[in-house]
Amino acid sequence: MWGCTSVRIVSSDGSPVYGRTLDYSVPFQSEIRVVVPGTYFQGTSYYGPDRRGKTWRSVYKYRGLNTTVLSELSGWVVDGINEKGLVASALYLPNYSRYEDPCREKVDETVGCWEVVDLLLGTCASVHEVRKRLGSVVVAEQGFPVVVDWIAPQIHFHVVDADGNDLVVEYIDGQCKMYDNPAGVLTNEPPFDQQRRNLERYAGLTPRFDTSSSLRQNGNGFLGLPGDYTSVSRFVRASVLRRFMTTPRDAAEGERLMWRIMGSFDIVPGIERTREHRINETQWTVVYDLRKKKMSVRFPTEIVPQSFFV
């Protein structure tokens, strides 16, 4: 139902650029939301009639994309960048995600998985601070406070900071798992460690012309590279593109290259259908220049992306 691809590259001058697609089978109706320092947030817990959890105020300004399908969820972003150049994204991880067990004694430090991106963008300046923050909160196994039959809140997180540090956060079997991400890529299921192991099967792929191949065509060094839309294949393809691309000189060149990379993962309407027979498609693509704190987003009806600075 919800397939996404995210990629982080670093230019020769050290500038990180990050891009991701949001692919979904129900219109997400995302809007760009701006959050200013001092904004109050009420998190959700498993306990009590009002299910109140952790409260916090944003320290940093940030800009992100939300969903407006239900007004109750429109206040939370699924992807964004803050004034320190930290990017946080939520990507679908079905069949594997199980968050931490609820703890009545830690209600004041409990949030729902859909609240994590706002918490990180509003209170963290780096991947190092994200690690500390997630070590001090409980991301509890719990349902939405409203009934949303077509969303399963099973997600993992891709976090990148202005120094290019890259972190994947997953909740598996009730435990928080954090992985350094030298591959700079994330898609969906299976979990990240399994994706990395599967990637090893493609270590022999090369952009060089394979003189031993019977297929005498440019690109024959990539024979066997998967081209389907499954999350496993997208992970491999994104990793290979990132590994062998020509390194951009600076952030501006990196942005242009990232749009080309993201175009490789654009799901055209009708080409992919869910088990419920819904049409899955790319609903938006976003690219970030983390040093300049710049966000550029393109919706399907737009030819040129909209760009904003935090």
Secondary structure as the mmCIF struct_conf table of DSSP 4:
data_model
#
loop_
_struct_conf.conf_type_id
_struct_conf.id
_struct_conf.beg_label_comp_id
_struct_conf.beg_label_asym_id
_struct_conf.beg_label_seq_id
_struct_conf.end_label_comp_id
_struct_conf.end_label_asym_id
_struct_conf.end_label_seq_id
STRN STRN1 TRP A 2 GLY A 3
STRN STRN2 SER A 6 VAL A 10
TURN_TY1_P TURN_TY1_P1 SER A 12 ASP A 13
BEND BEND1 GLY A 14 GLY A 14
STRN STRN3 PRO A 16 TYR A 24
BEND BEND2 SER A 25 VAL A 26
STRN STRN4 ILE A 32 VAL A 35
TURN_TY1_P TURN_TY1_P2 PRO A 37 GLY A 38
STRN STRN5 TYR A 40 THR A 44
BEND BEND3 TYR A 46 ASP A 50
STRN STRN6 ARG A 52 ARG A 57
BEND BEND4 VAL A 59 TYR A 60
STRN STRN7 TYR A 62 ASN A 66
BEND BEND5 VAL A 69 LEU A 70
HELX_RH_3T_P HELX_RH_3T_P1 SER A 71 LEU A 73
TURN_TY1_P TURN_TY1_P3 SER A 74 GLY A 75
BEND BEND6 TRP A 76 TRP A 76
STRN STRN8 VAL A 77 ASN A 82
TURN_TY1_P TURN_TY1_P4 GLU A 83 LYS A 84
BEND BEND7 GLY A 85 GLY A 85
STRN STRN9 VAL A 87 TYR A 92
TURN_TY1_P TURN_TY1_P5 PRO A 94 TYR A 96
STRN STRN10 SER A 97 SER A 97
STRN STRN11 GLU A 100 GLU A 100
HELX_LH_PP_P HELX_LH_PP_P1 ASP A 101 PRO A 102
HELX_RH_3T_P HELX_RH_3T_P2 ARG A 104 GLU A 109
STRN STRN12 THR A 110 VAL A 111
HELX_RH_3T_P HELX_RH_3T_P3 CYS A 113 GLU A 115
HELX_RH_AL_P HELX_RH_AL_P1 VAL A 116 THR A 123
BEND BEND8 ALA A 125 SER A 126
HELX_RH_AL_P HELX_RH_AL_P2 VAL A 127 SER A 136
BEND BEND9 VAL A 137 VAL A 137
STRN STRN13 VAL A 138 VAL A 139
STRN STRN14 ALA A 140 ALA A 140
BEND BEND10 PRO A 145 VAL A 146
TURN_TY1_P TURN_TY1_P6 ASP A 149 TRP A 150
STRN STRN15 ILE A 155 VAL A 160
TURN_TY1_P TURN_TY1_P7 ALA A 162 ASP A 163
STRN STRN16 ASP A 166 ILE A 172
TURN_TY1_P TURN_TY1_P8 ASP A 173 GLY A 174
STRN STRN17 GLN A 175 ASP A 180
TURN_TY1_P TURN_TY1_P9 PRO A 182 ALA A 183
STRN STRN18 VAL A 185 LEU A 186
BEND BEND11 ASN A 188 PRO A 190
HELX_RH_AL_P HELX_RH_AL_P3 PHE A 192 LEU A 199
HELX_RH_3T_P HELX_RH_3T_P4 GLU A 200 TYR A 202
TURN_TY1_P TURN_TY1_P10 ALA A 203 GLY A 204
BEND BEND12 PRO A 207 ARG A 208
TURN_TY1_P TURN_TY1_P11 THR A 211 SER A 212
BEND BEND13 SER A 214 LEU A 215
BEND BEND14 GLN A 217 GLN A 217
TURN_TY1_P TURN_TY1_P12 ASN A 218 GLY A 219
HELX_RH_3T_P HELX_RH_3T_P5 ASN A 220 PHE A 222
TURN_TY1_P TURN_TY1_P13 LEU A 223 GLY A 224
BEND BEND15 ASP A 228 THR A 230
HELX_RH_AL_P HELX_RH_AL_P4 SER A 231 PHE A 244
BEND BEND16 MET A 245 MET A 245
HELX_LH_PP_P HELX_LH_PP_P2 THR A 246 PRO A 248
BEND BEND17 ARG A 249 ASP A 250
HELX_RH_AL_P HELX_RH_AL_P5 ALA A 251 GLY A 263
TURN_TY1_P TURN_TY1_P14 SER A 264 PHE A 265
TURN_TY1_P TURN_TY1_P15 PRO A 269 GLY A 270
BEND BEND18 ILE A 271 ILE A 271
STRN STRN19 GLU A 272 ARG A 273
TURN_TY1_P TURN_TY1_P16 ARG A 275 GLU A 276
HELX_LH_PP_P HELX_LH_PP_P3 ARG A 278 ARG A 278
STRN STRN20 ILE A 279 ASP A 289
TURN_TY1_P TURN_TY1_P17 LEU A 290 LYS A 293
STRN STRN21 LYS A 294 ARG A 298
TURN_TY1_P TURN_TY1_P18 PRO A 300 THR A 301
BEND BEND19 ILE A 303 VAL A 304
STRN STRN22 GLN A 306 PHE A 309
#
